[in-house]
Amino acid sequence: RGDLRSILPQLPVVLRGGALFWPAAAQEQLRALSLGPDVSRVTSAAEGYALFFDDLLSRAHARDWFSDVLPRLARLLLRLPALLEGHYAGARAATGLRLLGSQDAGFVLLGQELAAALLACALFCLFPTAGRGEARLPAINFDALFSALTNNARQSQEHKVRCIAHYFERVTASTPAGFVSFE
């Protein structure tokens, strides 16, 4: 499909034999994360992420995040290839996830679970960065958002990051069933 081909270079998954997959190393890491910190050995994060989870959240809230929310996010991400395949199987080419030029008219309809998985990719900084400039696409990974916590814009950035963290707590506690549209 043309819509999938247009967006595939910007997604963190690969197409093999007509099916979407995580690269093997990414899948292995996501599986470990999905089993919790005792298996993954991930109890903190780097740079701005560490500032948020280690210093701005209470110790109990951060522990809950790494033991509950993070594994559920990893399980959601492991389903991303199937969510994308389901999306493309059910979407018309006119509403499928695709790249649109800056002046191109278009409408994209995504299931909320797929939207949550794509946002989780941004949280985990899984979107490829190569080629985004040539395609005139803005940065999508959340590393810059979290690293801004280390600068002087802390209060406003902290509230944005808290909102995002709360969003992930909500969508991993109860799978959203609706749709979102972009025009």
MILUMLUM-302196 format. One line per field, with one value per residue: x, y, z of N, C-alpha, C in turn; chain; residue number from 1; residue in one letter. Coordinates in pm, 1 decimal, always signed. Each point is the difference from the previous one (the first is absolute). Example, Ala and Ser with C-alpha at 12.3 -4.5 7.8 and 13.67 -1.06 7.14 Angstrom:
// MILUMLUM-302196
n_px <- +1319.0 -35.0 .
n_py <- -569.0 +105.0 .
n_pz <- +780.0 -72.0 .
ca_px <- -89.0 +82.0 .
ca_py <- +119.0 +119.0 .
ca_pz <- +0.0 +6.0 .
c_px <- +90.0 -77.0 .
c_py <- +120.0 +109.0 .
c_pz <- +0.0 +73.0 .
mol <- A A .
seq <- 1 2 .
type <- A S .
This chain:
// MILUMLUM-302196
n_px <- +83.1 -43.6 -108.8 +8.7 +20.5 -92.7 -54.8 +18.2 +66.2 -113.3 -30.0 -7.8 -92.5 +16.6 -0.3 -42.4 +8.9 -23.7 +81.0 -52.8 +125.7 +28.6 +102.3 +75.7 +99.3 -80.8 -39.1 +127.2 +36.3 -95.0 +34.8 +128.0 -24.0 -65.4 +112.1 +25.3 +28.0 -60.3 -65.8 -58.2 -0.4 -113.7 +66.4 +64.6 +31.2 +24.1 +92.3 -78.6 +2.4 +129.7 +14.5 -83.0 +46.4 +122.3 -23.5 -75.3 +8.0 -99.3 +75.3 -112.6 -25.7 +127.0 -0.5 -118.8 +55.8 +113.6 -78.3 -83.2 +17.9 +127.6 -21.0 -105.8 +80.5 +91.8 -98.1 -39.0 +126.0 +4.0 -115.6 +92.9 +83.3 -60.5 +18.1 +122.3 +23.9 -56.8 +76.5 +105.1 -31.1 -26.4 +109.7 -76.3 +51.5 -121.0 -9.1 +84.0 +80.2 +37.8 +102.4 -30.9 +8.1 +73.7 -24.0 +28.8 -117.0 -47.9 -36.5 +42.8 -42.6 +30.7 +11.5 -64.7 -16.3 -20.8 -80.6 -46.7 -1.8 -49.0 -80.3 -22.1 -6.3 -72.8 -70.2 +3.3 -27.5 -102.6 -52.6 +22.4 +121.9 +64.2 +22.0 -15.0 +122.8 +43.5 -71.4 +76.2 +42.6 -79.7 +79.3 -0.4 +124.1 -29.2 +116.7 -33.0 -119.4 +53.0 +86.0 -112.1 -26.2 +112.7 -73.2 -6.1 -51.0 +52.3 -55.8 +3.6 +125.9 +20.4 -82.2 +67.8 +115.6 -44.3 -46.6 +113.9 +67.5 -86.1 +17.2 +129.2 -11.6 -75.4 +73.9 +95.2 -72.3 -44.7 -3.0 +39.2 -128.6 +11.2 -27.6 +110.1 -29.1 +70.9 -15.1 .
n_py <- -118.5 +98.2 -3.8 -131.7 -9.7 +95.7 -72.6 -114.1 +84.0 +52.0 -127.6 -42.9 -39.6 -127.3 +3.4 -123.4 -42.6 +127.9 -22.9 +69.0 +31.8 -22.1 +82.6 -106.1 +89.3 +76.2 -105.1 -37.6 +125.4 +11.0 -121.1 +35.6 +116.5 -78.1 -59.8 +130.1 +83.4 -104.2 -1.3 +117.4 +6.0 +46.3 +83.3 +53.0 +124.8 +43.8 +89.5 +70.1 -119.3 -9.6 +124.3 -31.7 -118.8 +52.4 +120.5 +2.2 -129.1 -32.1 -48.4 +4.6 +122.2 +34.2 -59.8 +57.7 +110.4 -26.3 -26.8 +101.7 +130.6 +2.0 -104.9 +68.2 +107.1 -76.9 -51.6 +125.2 +33.4 -109.0 +59.0 +96.1 -97.6 -71.6 +101.9 +15.1 -131.3 -1.0 +104.2 -49.7 -108.4 +84.9 +68.7 +93.4 -1.7 +52.4 -99.8 -74.3 -47.5 +122.9 +28.4 +118.5 +56.1 +109.2 -5.7 -126.0 -9.1 -31.2 -123.7 -9.7 -124.6 +16.1 -128.3 +23.4 -131.0 +10.4 +102.5 -73.5 -102.0 +82.8 +49.2 -127.5 -14.1 +111.0 -52.0 -115.7 +108.4 -67.2 +118.8 -43.9 +48.4 -97.0 +97.8 +32.1 +48.9 -98.9 -72.2 +93.8 -97.3 +46.9 +26.7 -130.0 -44.9 -50.6 -39.4 +82.0 -53.7 -119.1 +16.9 +57.4 -109.0 -27.9 +68.4 +128.3 -64.7 -34.0 +106.8 +73.9 -32.8 +21.7 +101.7 +31.2 -24.8 +65.3 +87.1 -6.5 +8.3 +93.6 +53.8 -28.3 +56.3 +93.7 +19.5 -15.2 +77.4 +67.9 -100.8 +111.8 +21.7 +130.1 +108.1 +36.9 +122.7 +7.7 +129.4 .
n_pz <- +0.0 -73.8 +78.3 +8.9 -130.7 +4.9 +95.2 -64.5 -81.9 +41.3 -19.3 +126.1 -86.3 -34.8 -131.6 +33.4 -124.1 -14.1 +104.7 +99.2 +31.4 +128.4 -13.6 -21.5 -6.3 -72.1 -69.6 -0.4 -23.2 -92.4 -39.0 +12.2 -61.0 -85.2 +37.5 -7.7 +101.0 +56.2 -115.1 -24.8 +132.1 -50.7 +79.5 -101.5 -33.0 -122.6 +27.1 -81.9 -57.2 +27.4 -43.3 -98.2 -36.1 +8.2 -53.2 -108.1 -20.4 +79.8 +94.5 +71.3 -47.5 +12.1 +118.3 +23.5 -46.0 +64.2 +102.8 -23.0 -9.2 +30.4 +79.5 +44.2 +4.8 +55.1 +74.3 +20.3 +20.9 +72.2 +28.8 -4.9 -36.6 +94.1 +82.8 -51.7 +4.5 +119.7 +26.2 -64.2 +69.1 +100.0 -29.8 -47.4 -121.2 -10.2 +89.8 -72.3 +93.2 -30.4 -80.1 +45.0 -119.3 +15.6 -127.7 +25.9 -60.2 +116.9 +27.6 +124.4 +4.2 +128.5 +29.8 +112.9 -10.7 -131.1 +22.8 +100.8 -84.9 -90.8 +93.1 +30.3 -131.9 +4.7 +100.1 -64.7 -73.1 -48.3 -24.8 -124.0 +13.9 -61.9 -83.4 +127.7 -2.6 -78.8 +83.9 +57.3 +78.1 +93.1 +101.4 +20.9 +17.8 +119.5 -51.7 -99.8 +5.7 +22.1 -101.3 -43.9 +69.6 -63.2 -87.0 -22.9 -102.7 +114.7 +55.2 -110.0 -17.7 +127.6 -13.5 -110.3 +59.0 +105.6 -88.6 -66.2 +113.2 +36.0 -121.1 +10.8 +119.2 -55.7 -111.5 +92.2 +79.3 -105.1 -83.2 -61.9 -23.6 +16.9 -70.5 -63.8 -37.7 -110.1 -14.8 .
ca_px <- -83.1 +74.6 +1.2 +100.1 +133.0 +40.1 +31.6 +85.8 +134.7 -6.8 -45.6 +107.5 -18.2 +47.5 -90.0 +65.7 -94.4 -135.7 -46.2 +77.8 +69.6 +103.1 +134.4 +19.9 +56.6 -104.1 -99.7 +59.0 -0.7 -138.7 -45.4 +59.6 -70.3 -137.6 +2.3 +24.1 +138.1 +80.7 +55.2 +64.1 +99.8 -20.3 -65.2 +10.8 +13.6 +110.6 -13.9 -123.8 -86.0 +44.6 -40.0 -143.0 -36.4 +78.0 -4.5 -126.1 -105.6 +31.3 +66.5 -104.9 -61.2 +98.9 +7.7 -120.9 +14.7 +92.8 -44.8 -133.2 -29.9 +101.3 -24.8 -122.0 +34.9 +78.4 -94.2 -71.5 +91.2 +15.0 -117.7 -3.3 -12.7 -136.5 -90.6 +16.5 -58.5 -144.7 -37.8 +3.6 -99.6 -133.6 -10.5 +7.4 +122.7 -23.5 +1.7 +110.2 +116.6 +89.1 +57.7 -66.0 +77.6 -48.8 -121.5 -87.6 -120.1 -7.5 -68.0 +53.8 -81.1 +76.4 -53.6 +70.4 +107.4 +111.4 +54.0 +76.1 +122.9 +88.4 +52.5 +96.8 +123.2 +64.4 +52.0 +117.3 +91.4 +17.4 -16.2 +126.4 +22.9 +60.8 -92.5 -111.9 +25.4 -28.5 -145.2 -55.9 -80.1 +55.8 +40.7 -117.5 +36.5 -19.1 +123.8 +16.4 -97.9 +52.1 +127.5 -30.3 -15.7 +128.9 +22.7 -71.9 -144.3 -42.7 -137.8 -95.3 +35.3 -36.6 -144.7 -24.3 +46.4 -93.5 -121.9 +30.8 +13.2 -135.8 -65.3 +45.7 -57.3 -141.8 -22.2 +47.4 -89.6 -123.5 +23.1 -100.4 -68.0 -53.0 +82.8 +39.8 +15.3 +86.8 -36.0 .
ca_py <- +118.5 +124.8 +72.1 -64.4 +25.7 +138.6 +23.4 -106.4 +43.5 +80.7 -86.5 -81.0 -141.0 -36.2 -82.3 -120.5 -99.1 +52.9 +21.1 +95.3 -58.2 +77.0 -56.2 -102.0 +56.3 +80.4 -91.5 -63.1 +98.7 +24.0 -117.4 +9.6 +107.8 -41.5 -90.9 +79.4 +36.7 -113.2 -65.0 +97.0 +74.1 +142.8 +61.5 +144.3 +38.1 +91.1 +145.7 +61.0 -107.1 -29.3 +112.0 -11.4 -119.6 -12.9 +117.9 +73.9 -89.5 -63.7 -130.5 -101.7 +16.3 -45.4 -146.2 -50.0 +22.2 -97.8 -137.9 -23.1 +71.3 -30.5 -131.1 +4.2 +72.0 -91.7 -96.1 +74.2 +14.9 -129.9 -17.7 +101.9 -53.7 -50.9 +115.8 +64.4 -86.9 +11.4 +133.1 +2.7 -94.6 +55.7 +139.7 +32.4 +73.2 +142.1 +29.3 -71.6 +73.5 +27.3 +134.0 +98.4 +121.7 +111.7 +58.3 -108.0 -26.5 -140.0 -37.4 -124.5 -51.3 -100.4 -50.1 +59.2 -89.4 +22.9 +132.4 -15.2 -73.2 +92.4 +93.1 -75.2 -1.7 +129.8 -0.1 -86.7 +52.6 -109.1 +42.3 +32.4 +143.5 +22.3 +29.8 +86.4 +134.7 +2.0 -12.8 +119.3 -46.0 +42.0 -106.7 -64.5 -67.5 +85.8 +29.4 +144.9 +44.1 -34.0 +68.0 +139.2 +6.9 +34.9 +142.5 +89.0 -3.3 -119.0 -10.0 -27.5 -130.0 -103.0 -22.9 -73.0 -137.5 -64.1 -27.8 -114.1 -117.7 -35.6 -59.5 -138.2 -76.2 -24.7 -89.0 -135.7 -58.4 -37.1 +18.2 +86.0 -69.7 +93.1 +41.3 +139.9 +36.0 +113.0 +52.8 .
ca_pz <- +0.0 -9.1 +127.0 +84.6 -55.7 +23.6 +141.4 +52.0 +39.8 +121.5 +109.1 +56.5 -34.8 -133.8 -80.3 -51.3 -50.7 +3.7 +137.9 +78.2 +114.3 +67.3 -16.2 +103.8 +123.1 +65.2 +55.3 +118.2 +108.3 +39.3 +76.8 +133.8 +70.2 +29.5 +114.6 +120.3 +30.9 +46.2 -119.2 -89.7 +77.1 -24.2 +115.6 -17.0 -140.0 -27.9 -11.0 +47.1 +49.8 +136.5 +84.8 +26.5 +76.5 +123.0 +86.7 +0.1 +49.4 +128.0 -15.8 -16.7 -131.9 -98.6 +10.7 -66.6 -143.5 -57.0 +20.9 -57.3 -125.3 -101.5 -61.3 -81.8 -123.0 -83.5 -58.8 -103.9 -113.6 -66.2 -86.2 -105.7 -136.3 -21.8 -2.7 -130.7 -102.8 +14.3 -48.7 -146.5 -51.6 +14.7 -43.7 -142.7 -30.0 +25.8 +143.6 +62.8 +47.0 -112.4 -1.9 -84.8 -19.4 +81.1 -56.6 -45.6 +79.4 +37.9 +122.8 +54.6 +110.3 +74.5 +125.5 +113.8 +43.6 -91.9 +31.8 +124.3 -32.1 -71.6 +100.4 +80.0 -80.0 +21.1 +136.4 +0.4 -103.0 -95.4 -138.6 -66.2 -16.8 -131.5 -108.5 +39.8 -52.2 -143.7 -16.2 +66.1 +112.9 +129.0 +91.9 +58.7 +124.0 +117.4 +70.7 +14.0 +99.7 +131.9 +25.7 +34.5 +145.4 +59.0 -25.3 +91.3 -26.5 +73.4 +50.0 -108.2 -56.5 +97.0 -8.5 -125.1 +17.5 +93.6 -76.6 -86.6 +87.1 +42.7 -117.4 -13.8 +110.9 -31.7 -115.1 +28.9 +100.1 -69.0 -143.0 -63.2 -109.4 -99.0 -113.0 -11.7 -141.0 -32.2 -131.3 .
c_px <- +87.2 +6.6 +103.3 +140.4 +46.5 +47.7 +102.3 +141.8 +2.6 -45.2 +115.1 -10.6 +50.0 -103.4 +80.8 -107.2 -144.7 -56.1 +93.3 +56.7 +85.1 +135.0 +29.4 +52.6 -103.9 -104.2 +51.5 -1.9 -141.9 -55.5 +55.8 -69.5 -140.0 -8.3 +34.3 +146.7 +85.9 +66.2 +79.1 +115.9 -7.5 -79.7 +8.4 +20.6 +113.1 -46.1 -130.8 -98.0 +36.5 -40.0 -147.8 -30.4 +74.4 -20.2 -137.1 -119.6 +39.8 +63.4 -104.1 -63.6 +95.9 +10.8 -122.0 +12.2 +87.3 -46.4 -134.5 -18.2 +99.2 -17.5 -126.0 +23.8 +79.5 -90.9 -82.6 +88.4 +23.4 -117.6 -3.0 -6.1 -140.8 -101.0 +8.4 -61.8 -151.9 -51.5 -6.2 -99.0 -139.6 -18.5 -1.4 +128.7 -14.9 +5.6 +113.8 +111.6 +96.8 +59.8 -79.1 +92.8 -64.1 -128.1 -96.7 -120.5 -1.7 -62.1 +58.1 -84.4 +77.1 -79.4 +80.7 +112.3 +121.8 +63.5 +84.6 +131.8 +98.5 +59.0 +100.6 +132.0 +76.7 +60.2 +129.6 +104.7 +32.0 -14.4 +136.0 +13.8 +61.2 -108.8 -115.5 +17.7 -32.9 -149.5 -74.2 -95.7 +63.1 +44.3 -124.6 +31.8 -3.6 +129.2 +20.3 -95.9 +52.4 +130.8 -21.6 -23.0 +129.2 +34.4 -84.6 -150.9 -67.4 -147.3 -98.4 +28.6 -40.7 -149.3 -36.7 +35.5 -90.7 -130.2 +20.6 +11.1 -138.1 -77.0 +39.9 -49.9 -144.0 -16.1 +54.0 -85.1 -129.0 +16.8 -109.0 -58.0 -48.2 +98.0 +38.7 +18.4 +88.4 -36.5 +103.2 .
c_py <- +124.4 +75.4 -59.5 +28.5 +142.5 +22.9 -99.3 +46.7 +81.5 -81.0 -85.7 -148.9 -23.8 -89.3 -116.0 -96.1 +45.3 +23.2 +97.8 -68.5 +106.5 -55.5 -89.5 +58.1 +82.1 -90.5 -65.9 +95.9 +27.5 -117.3 +4.1 +108.6 -42.8 -91.8 +70.9 +17.7 -114.5 -71.7 +99.7 +72.9 +150.8 +55.7 +151.8 +27.0 +101.3 +145.2 +53.2 -102.4 -30.6 +111.8 -12.3 -117.1 -11.3 +116.3 +66.3 -84.8 -52.4 -136.3 -109.1 +8.5 -48.1 -152.4 -63.5 +12.3 -108.4 -143.6 -29.5 +62.3 -37.5 -139.7 -2.4 +76.4 -89.8 -103.8 +66.7 +14.5 -131.5 -28.7 +98.5 -59.3 -51.8 +113.7 +71.6 -84.4 +4.0 +133.5 +1.2 -97.7 +60.8 +140.0 +9.6 +78.5 +148.1 +34.9 -70.0 +93.0 +15.0 +137.8 +86.5 +119.3 +115.7 +62.3 -105.6 -13.2 -148.5 -18.1 -133.7 -37.9 -114.0 -47.6 +58.4 -89.4 +15.2 +135.6 -6.2 -72.5 +90.3 +103.5 -69.3 -13.8 +130.4 +8.0 -80.3 +43.5 -106.3 +42.6 +31.2 +151.7 +31.6 +26.9 +90.7 +140.7 +11.4 -7.9 +118.0 -37.8 +48.8 -121.1 -57.0 -68.5 +98.8 +35.4 +149.7 +55.7 -26.5 +72.6 +146.9 +15.3 +43.8 +146.4 +83.1 -1.4 -112.8 -6.3 -32.6 -135.9 -112.2 -30.9 -74.8 -146.9 -74.8 -37.8 -122.9 -128.1 -47.4 -65.0 -147.3 -87.6 -39.1 -102.5 -139.9 -67.6 -50.7 +32.4 +86.8 -66.5 +92.6 +28.4 +146.2 +28.5 +122.8 +45.5 +100.7 .
c_pz <- +0.0 +130.9 +95.3 -51.8 +29.5 +143.3 +54.2 +34.8 +129.6 +121.5 +52.2 -30.9 -142.1 -67.7 -56.5 -44.6 +9.0 +139.0 +70.8 +123.7 +67.0 -44.2 +121.3 +130.9 +75.7 +64.5 +127.4 +119.4 +49.8 +80.6 +141.9 +81.6 +41.9 +121.4 +130.9 +31.9 +52.6 -117.0 -84.1 +65.7 -26.3 +117.1 -5.0 -148.2 -14.4 -3.7 +56.0 +52.8 +145.9 +95.1 +36.6 +93.0 +132.9 +96.9 +9.3 +42.6 +137.4 -28.2 -25.2 -138.4 -108.8 +1.5 -67.7 -151.2 -61.8 +19.9 -65.4 -138.4 -109.5 -60.1 -86.4 -129.9 -94.1 -65.2 -110.4 -124.0 -72.5 -92.7 -116.9 -140.2 -29.9 -4.6 -134.1 -110.6 +5.9 -51.2 -152.2 -61.5 +3.1 -54.0 -151.7 -21.6 +33.2 +148.6 +73.4 +43.4 -115.9 +16.7 -95.8 -13.0 +74.0 -53.9 -52.4 +92.4 +34.6 +136.3 +43.7 +120.8 +66.1 +120.1 +115.2 +51.4 -90.1 +27.6 +127.2 -26.0 -74.0 +95.7 +91.1 -75.6 +18.6 +140.0 +7.9 -103.1 -105.0 -145.2 -60.7 -15.4 -135.7 -103.3 +38.0 -56.4 -147.1 -26.7 +63.7 +112.8 +130.1 +81.8 +66.5 +132.0 +116.7 +72.9 +20.4 +105.0 +141.1 +29.1 +32.3 +150.3 +66.9 -23.0 +96.2 -18.9 +77.2 +34.5 -111.4 -62.9 +94.5 -8.7 -128.0 +16.9 +98.0 -70.6 -89.3 +83.0 +45.8 -115.3 -12.6 +114.7 -32.6 -112.1 +23.5 +106.5 -64.2 -147.9 -61.3 -124.3 -110.3 -112.9 +15.4 -148.0 -11.8 -139.4 -43.4 .
mol <- A A A A A A A A A A A A A A A A A A A A A A A A A A A A A A A A A A A A A A A A A A A A A A A A A A A A A A A A A A A A A A A A A A A A A A A A A A A A A A A A A A A A A A A A A A A A A A A A A A A A A A A A A A A A A A A A A A A A A A A A A A A A A A A A A A A A A A A A A A A A A A A A A A A A A A A A A A A A A A A A A A A A A A A A A A A A A A A A A A A A A A A .
seq <- 1 2 3 4 5 6 7 8 9 10 11 12 13 14 15 16 17 18 19 20 21 22 23 24 25 26 27 28 29 30 31 32 33 34 35 36 37 38 39 40 41 42 43 44 45 46 47 48 49 50 51 52 53 54 55 56 57 58 59 60 61 62 63 64 65 66 67 68 69 70 71 72 73 74 75 76 77 78 79 80 81 82 83 84 85 86 87 88 89 90 91 92 93 94 95 96 97 98 99 100 101 102 103 104 105 106 107 108 109 110 111 112 113 114 115 116 117 118 119 120 121 122 123 124 125 126 127 128 129 130 131 132 133 134 135 136 137 138 139 140 141 142 143 144 145 146 147 148 149 150 151 152 153 154 155 156 157 158 159 160 161 162 163 164 165 166 167 168 169 170 171 172 173 174 175 176 177 178 179 180 181 182 183 .
type <- R G D L R S I L P Q L P V V L R G G A L F W P A A A Q E Q L R A L S L G P D V S R V T S A A E G Y A L F F D D L L S R A H A R D W F S D V L P R L A R L L L R L P A L L E G H Y A G A R A A T G L R L L G S Q D A G F V L L G Q E L A A A L L A C A L F C L F P T A G R G E A R L P A I N F D A L F S A L T N N A R Q S Q E H K V R C I A H Y F E R V T A S T P A G F V S F E .
